[in-house]
Amino acid sequence: MPVQTSIKPSLSQGAAGTHFSAWSANNGRIRTRGLELDVGAKSKERVFGLAAIRGTVAGETVVIPTTTFTADLFEGVVMNNFLEELELSGSYSVDAGSAVGTCDIGDIWVQVPDGVEPKYGEPIFVVTTGNGAGKFTNNSGAGVSIPGRFLGGRTDEGIAPVELRRG
């Protein structure tokens, strides 16, 4: 009978929507919110590590930004709780009404658009339009400024660590 004798970590450099540091994992506050998504193209989207803004019911729902918003509507980053079930394609099934955690303070791995190469210390902006909507960038012309900074560059997985601060 075959027996597993070793365990190999599946994530080499973290995952979108997870804490970057042990301090942040202990001190970053996570709030549960209902996720509002369009029934069409966004009904099954990989949302972990994307920005979440206030939804139609303040304090209860969030939505991934698709239009310009103000920084005071920023609710945090959609967190990955590792309890979601993967589909055969390797994507997560996160539908409208799903409960997700959002974190607005701490060190977190976030999604960045293709071609964006942030560096340590650069400011954070949330992309508000196009295919990169909800992702984080260092380009001030691409979105809304969020209090914090990048803690490093983009990985091969398309994520980068950020430090979110209170505004």
Buried (B, 14 or more C-beta within 10 A) or exposed (E): EEEEEEEEEEEEEBBBBBBBBEEBBEEBEBBEBBBBBEEEEBEBBBBBBBBBBBBEEEEEBBBBBBEEBEEEBBBBBBBBEEEBEEEEEEEBBBEBEBEBBBBBBBBBBBBBBEEBEBEEEBBBBBBBEEEBBBBBBBBEEBBBEBBBBBBBBBBEBBBBBBBBEEE
